[in-house]
Amino acid sequence: MEIGYLALIVQGGAGYFIEFIRESHMIRKQVERSEKLNLISELAASVAHEVRNPLTVVRGFVQLLREETNPKNVEYIRLVLNELDWAAFLFYKGKRNRSRLDGNLPDHRGDARDDPLSE
């Protein structure tokens, strides 16, 4: 009888131990995945920041040039500003979950109604 109880205790302990190892493995995998996603998120934010900064600088200088430019080049300046706004919109779109349809962001084919770089 003692051997029966001992075998039962050993089997129960082994089952518990196997379940503990399985859960530990799953938790470790979840932590690893979470750390990877966090790293990717930080990298994406860094890249977006490094792209938006030059966009802002270029837009500012183009606006300065617009004030001093030959009237024949005004359309080119408008086109450059519109393309800069479009590039900025692509970066801000994910951050703010805004749509071009809301009327606040530039339509890539038309005039910019809002300056996403100045926000």
Sequence and secondary structure as in RCSB ss.txt:
>XXXX:A:sequence
MEIGYLALIVQGGAGYFIEFIRESHMIRKQVERSEKLNLISELAASVAHEVRNPLTVVRGFVQLLREETNPKNVE
YIRLVLNELDWAAFLFYKGKRNRSRLDGNLPDHRGDARDDPLSE
>XXXX:A:secstr
 HHHHHHHHHHHHHHHHHHHHHHHHHHHHHHHHHHHHHHHHHHHHHHHHHHHHHHHHHHHHHHHHHHHS GGGHH
HHHHHHHHHHHHHHHHHHHHHT  GGGSSS  TTS  SS GGG 
